[in-house]
Amino acid sequence: MTAVIQDIVSIFFVLALGYLGGKRNIFDQDQAAGFNKLVLDFCLPAVLFVSIVKSSREELFSDSRIFLISVAVLIGWYVVAFLGAKLVFKHNKQEAGIAGLSAAAPTVGFLGIAVLAPLFGGAAALSVAVLALIVNVLQVPLGMFFVAPAGTKPAAALARAIKEPVVLAPLIAVVLVLVGVRVPDLIDPPLTLIGHANSGVAVFAAGLVLSAHKFEFGVEVVWNSLVKMILMPATMLAAGLYFGVSGARLEEIVLLAALPPAFTGIVMAGRFQTYVSLASSTLIVCVLAFAVAAPAWIAIVRHFVAG
């Protein structure tokens, strides 16, 4: 569990730097918007493209059960969170779209390998790749679709979402993998270089955005956190057991489902200035909760597997 604690401490350290930078007026919210654009339009697309294009069709779809279970759980809870935000908490569709990411999109790209590799070794990369694919090719485009300005026609909103680099890059990578095109190794170093800035800048920008909004701990933040840290991994465990997934692979997908919310959601909230305070507050609560949730879910999965 040392790796998990180190990841959490690192997140809060960089988050605090961003928060202090905003509170002391070292950076303003216009600069925060620039950081958000840097992450969404340059750093994250590069990371996603490189991570997916290095895979093969066999690696991405070697276990169809895990892929289908993960699609059902992640998209299912996104829909539940979206409808809950819209119908219960009375948000508009833009706010509900971000709420779905805050409650149902795990930060697989940032914490996936960092958390799983020390526990399960290199074999965990397959589970990380599958869930990262679902988050970034399905969930993020849904979020981009819903944050389109009010009055935008669905077809135009979809087209706009697909054109966003954070959506387009992984889609192109998936197509290249499916048709068997191998991308030259020459493009790896430059894309990896810009990609290295992704996690640090995303968390720093989240702290900077948070500095302009007060922390909220209310029913909605509790609901988002409950979905993210308890209901999603519980559903993943139940579905995995039902469809015969077992051993380390079951532990991996349950732990990935229990990861805190993807920073993409809060960066998107900052960029479009919608649902910012609630997204930031949900992130903080979930990161704190993960220190307890991670060992708890590992123990629960092993109990069921042993039984």
C-alpha positions as CSV (number, residue, x, y, z in Angstrom):
1,M,0.0,0.0,0.0
2,T,3.1,2.3,0.1
3,A,2.6,3.2,-3.6
4,V,-1.0,4.2,-3.0
5,I,-0.1,6.5,-0.1
6,Q,2.8,8.0,-2.1
7,D,0.4,8.7,-5.0
8,I,-2.1,10.4,-2.7
9,V,0.5,12.5,-1.0
10,S,1.9,13.6,-4.5
11,I,-1.6,14.6,-5.6
12,F,-2.2,16.7,-2.6
13,F,1.2,18.3,-2.7
14,V,0.7,19.5,-6.3
15,L,-2.9,20.4,-5.6
16,A,-1.8,22.5,-2.7
17,L,0.8,24.3,-4.9
18,G,-1.9,25.2,-7.4
19,Y,-4.2,26.3,-4.6
20,L,-1.6,28.6,-3.0
21,G,-0.6,29.9,-6.4
22,G,-4.2,31.1,-6.9
23,K,-4.7,32.4,-3.4
24,R,-1.5,34.5,-3.5
25,N,-2.4,35.8,-7.0
26,I,0.7,34.3,-8.5
27,F,-1.6,32.9,-11.2
28,D,-5.0,34.1,-12.1
29,Q,-8.0,32.2,-13.5
30,D,-7.2,33.2,-17.1
31,Q,-3.9,31.5,-16.6
32,A,-5.8,28.5,-15.1
33,A,-7.9,28.4,-18.3
34,G,-4.6,28.3,-20.3
35,F,-3.3,25.4,-18.2
36,N,-6.6,23.6,-18.7
37,K,-6.3,24.1,-22.5
38,L,-2.7,22.9,-22.4
39,V,-3.8,19.6,-20.7
40,L,-6.9,19.0,-22.8
41,D,-5.6,20.0,-26.2
42,F,-1.9,19.0,-26.1
43,C,-0.7,16.9,-23.1
44,L,-3.5,14.4,-22.5
45,P,-4.1,13.7,-26.3
46,A,-0.4,12.9,-26.6
47,V,-0.5,10.5,-23.6
48,L,-3.7,8.8,-24.8
49,F,-2.4,8.4,-28.4
50,V,0.9,6.9,-27.4
51,S,-0.6,4.6,-24.8
52,I,-3.2,3.2,-27.1
53,V,-1.2,3.0,-30.4
54,K,1.4,0.8,-28.7
55,S,-1.1,-1.9,-28.1
56,S,-2.3,-4.6,-30.4
57,R,-5.8,-5.8,-31.2
58,E,-5.1,-8.9,-29.2
59,E,-4.0,-6.8,-26.1
60,L,-7.0,-4.5,-26.3
61,F,-9.6,-7.2,-26.8
62,S,-7.9,-10.3,-25.4
63,D,-10.5,-10.8,-22.7
64,S,-13.9,-9.7,-24.0
65,R,-15.5,-10.3,-20.6
66,I,-13.4,-7.6,-18.9
67,F,-14.0,-5.2,-21.8
68,L,-17.8,-5.7,-21.9
69,I,-18.1,-5.7,-18.1
70,S,-16.1,-2.5,-17.8
71,V,-18.1,-0.8,-20.6
72,A,-21.4,-1.7,-18.8
73,V,-20.2,-0.5,-15.4
74,L,-18.5,2.7,-16.4
75,I,-21.1,3.9,-18.9
76,G,-24.0,2.6,-16.7
77,W,-22.9,4.7,-13.7
78,Y,-22.1,7.7,-15.9
79,V,-25.8,7.6,-17.1
80,V,-27.0,7.2,-13.4
81,A,-24.8,10.1,-12.3
82,F,-25.9,12.3,-15.2
83,L,-29.6,11.6,-14.6
84,G,-29.1,12.1,-10.8
85,A,-27.5,15.5,-11.3
86,K,-30.2,16.6,-13.8
87,L,-33.3,15.2,-12.2
88,V,-32.5,15.1,-8.5
89,F,-30.1,18.0,-8.1
90,K,-31.7,20.1,-10.8
91,H,-28.6,20.9,-12.9
92,N,-28.6,21.7,-16.6
93,K,-27.1,19.3,-19.1
94,Q,-23.7,21.0,-19.1
95,E,-23.3,20.6,-15.4
96,A,-24.8,17.1,-15.4
97,G,-22.3,16.1,-18.1
98,I,-19.4,17.1,-15.8
99,A,-21.1,15.5,-12.8
100,G,-21.1,12.2,-14.7
101,L,-17.3,12.4,-15.2
102,S,-16.8,13.4,-11.5
103,A,-18.8,10.4,-10.2
104,A,-18.1,7.7,-12.8
105,A,-14.8,8.3,-14.6
106,P,-11.8,6.8,-12.7
107,T,-8.4,8.5,-13.2
108,V,-6.9,5.4,-14.9
109,G,-4.4,7.3,-17.0
110,F,-2.7,9.0,-14.0
111,L,-3.0,6.4,-11.2
112,G,-3.7,3.1,-13.0
113,I,-0.2,1.8,-13.5
114,A,1.2,3.6,-10.5
115,V,-1.2,1.8,-8.2
116,L,-1.5,-1.6,-9.9
117,A,2.1,-2.3,-11.0
118,P,3.6,-2.6,-7.5
119,L,0.7,-5.0,-6.5
120,F,0.3,-7.1,-9.7
121,G,3.4,-6.4,-11.9
122,G,3.5,-5.6,-15.6
123,A,0.5,-7.9,-16.4
124,A,-1.7,-5.2,-14.9
125,A,-1.1,-3.0,-18.0
126,L,-3.8,-4.9,-19.9
127,S,-6.5,-4.0,-17.4
128,V,-5.3,-0.4,-17.3
129,A,-5.3,-0.2,-21.1
130,V,-8.9,-1.5,-21.3
131,L,-10.4,0.8,-18.7
132,A,-8.4,3.8,-20.1
133,L,-9.8,3.1,-23.5
134,I,-13.4,3.1,-22.2
135,V,-12.8,6.3,-20.1
136,N,-11.2,8.3,-23.0
137,V,-13.0,6.9,-26.0
138,L,-16.5,6.7,-24.5
139,Q,-16.9,8.7,-21.3
140,V,-14.9,11.8,-22.1
141,P,-16.7,12.2,-25.5
142,L,-20.0,11.9,-23.6
143,G,-18.9,14.7,-21.3
144,M,-17.8,16.9,-24.2
145,F,-21.1,16.2,-25.9
146,F,-23.1,17.4,-23.0
147,V,-21.0,20.6,-22.3
148,A,-21.8,21.9,-25.7
149,P,-23.5,25.3,-25.4
150,A,-27.3,25.3,-24.8
151,G,-29.2,25.2,-28.0
152,T,-26.6,23.3,-30.0
153,K,-28.1,20.6,-32.1
154,P,-27.2,17.0,-31.1
155,A,-25.4,16.3,-34.4
156,A,-23.4,19.5,-34.1
157,A,-22.6,18.8,-30.4
158,L,-21.4,15.3,-31.4
159,A,-19.3,16.7,-34.2
160,R,-17.8,19.3,-31.9
161,A,-17.0,16.6,-29.3
162,I,-15.3,14.4,-31.8
163,K,-13.1,17.3,-33.1
164,E,-11.7,17.9,-29.6
165,P,-8.1,16.7,-29.5
166,V,-8.7,14.8,-26.2
167,V,-11.4,12.7,-28.0
168,L,-9.9,12.6,-31.5
169,A,-6.4,11.4,-30.5
170,P,-7.5,8.2,-28.8
171,L,-10.1,7.5,-31.6
172,I,-7.4,7.8,-34.3
173,A,-5.1,5.5,-32.2
174,V,-7.9,2.9,-31.8
175,V,-8.5,2.9,-35.6
176,L,-4.8,2.5,-36.3
177,V,-4.6,-0.5,-33.9
178,L,-7.7,-2.1,-35.4
179,V,-6.5,-1.9,-39.0
180,G,-3.0,-3.1,-37.9
181,V,-1.0,0.1,-38.8
182,R,2.2,0.4,-36.8
183,V,3.2,3.9,-36.0
184,P,6.9,4.7,-36.4
185,D,8.9,4.7,-33.2
186,L,10.2,8.1,-34.2
187,I,7.0,9.9,-33.0
188,D,7.1,8.3,-29.6
189,P,9.8,10.6,-27.9
190,P,8.2,14.0,-28.8
191,L,4.7,12.9,-27.9
192,T,6.0,11.3,-24.7
193,L,7.9,14.6,-23.9
194,I,4.7,16.7,-24.0
195,G,2.7,14.0,-22.3
196,H,5.0,14.0,-19.3
197,A,3.5,17.4,-18.4
198,N,0.0,16.0,-18.3
199,S,-0.5,14.8,-14.7
200,G,1.4,17.5,-12.9
201,V,-0.2,20.4,-14.9
202,A,-3.7,18.8,-14.6
203,V,-3.4,18.6,-10.8
204,F,-1.8,22.0,-10.5
205,A,-4.6,23.5,-12.6
206,A,-7.2,21.8,-10.5
207,G,-5.7,23.4,-7.3
208,L,-5.6,26.8,-9.1
209,V,-9.2,26.5,-10.1
210,L,-10.2,25.4,-6.6
211,S,-8.6,28.5,-5.1
212,A,-11.3,30.6,-6.7
213,H,-14.2,28.4,-5.4
214,K,-15.0,27.3,-1.8
215,F,-14.9,23.7,-0.8
216,E,-18.4,22.2,-0.7
217,F,-19.3,19.2,1.4
218,G,-23.0,18.6,0.9
219,V,-25.4,15.9,-0.2
220,E,-24.3,16.0,-3.9
221,V,-20.6,15.7,-3.1
222,V,-21.4,12.7,-0.8
223,W,-23.5,11.1,-3.6
224,N,-20.8,11.6,-6.2
225,S,-18.2,10.1,-3.8
226,L,-20.4,7.2,-2.9
227,V,-20.9,6.3,-6.5
228,K,-17.2,6.6,-7.3
229,M,-15.7,4.9,-4.3
230,I,-18.3,2.3,-3.3
231,L,-21.1,1.7,-5.8
232,M,-18.9,1.5,-9.0
233,P,-16.3,-1.0,-7.6
234,A,-19.1,-3.0,-5.9
235,T,-20.9,-3.3,-9.3
236,M,-17.6,-4.2,-11.0
237,L,-17.1,-6.9,-8.4
238,A,-20.6,-8.3,-8.7
239,A,-20.4,-8.3,-12.5
240,G,-16.9,-9.9,-12.5
241,L,-18.0,-12.7,-10.2
242,Y,-21.2,-13.3,-12.2
243,F,-19.2,-13.7,-15.5
244,G,-16.4,-15.8,-14.0
245,V,-13.6,-13.3,-13.8
246,S,-11.3,-14.3,-10.9
247,G,-7.9,-14.0,-9.3
248,A,-5.6,-11.0,-9.9
249,R,-7.6,-9.8,-12.9
250,L,-10.8,-9.3,-10.7
251,E,-8.7,-7.4,-8.1
252,E,-7.3,-5.2,-10.9
253,I,-10.6,-4.1,-12.4
254,V,-12.3,-3.6,-9.0
255,L,-9.4,-1.4,-7.8
256,L,-9.4,0.5,-11.1
257,A,-13.1,1.2,-10.7
258,A,-12.4,2.5,-7.2
259,L,-9.8,5.1,-8.3
260,P,-10.6,8.8,-7.7
261,P,-12.3,10.8,-10.5
262,A,-10.3,11.5,-13.6
263,F,-8.7,14.9,-13.7
264,T,-10.2,15.4,-17.1
265,G,-13.5,16.1,-15.5
266,I,-12.2,19.0,-13.3
267,V,-10.1,20.4,-16.1
268,M,-13.1,20.4,-18.4
269,A,-15.1,22.0,-15.6
270,G,-12.5,24.8,-15.3
271,R,-12.3,25.3,-19.1
272,F,-16.1,25.6,-19.5
273,Q,-16.6,27.2,-16.1
274,T,-19.4,24.8,-15.1
275,Y,-19.8,22.6,-12.0
276,V,-16.3,23.7,-10.9
277,S,-16.8,23.8,-7.1
278,L,-18.6,20.5,-6.9
279,A,-16.2,18.7,-9.2
280,S,-13.2,20.0,-7.2
281,S,-14.8,19.1,-3.9
282,T,-15.7,15.6,-5.1
283,L,-12.1,15.1,-6.2
284,I,-10.7,16.0,-2.8
285,V,-13.1,13.8,-0.9
286,C,-12.5,10.8,-3.2
287,V,-8.7,11.2,-3.1
288,L,-8.8,11.1,0.7
289,A,-11.3,8.2,0.7
290,F,-9.1,6.2,-1.7
291,A,-6.5,5.7,1.1
292,V,-9.1,3.6,2.9
293,A,-11.0,2.3,-0.1
294,A,-8.0,0.7,-1.9
295,P,-6.9,-1.8,0.8
296,A,-10.6,-2.4,1.8
297,W,-11.6,-3.4,-1.8
298,I,-8.5,-5.6,-2.2
299,A,-9.5,-7.4,1.1
300,I,-13.1,-7.7,0.0
301,V,-12.2,-9.2,-3.5
302,R,-9.8,-11.7,-1.9
303,H,-12.5,-12.8,0.5
304,F,-14.9,-13.5,-2.3
305,V,-12.3,-15.2,-4.4
306,A,-11.1,-17.4,-1.5
307,G,-14.7,-18.2,-0.6
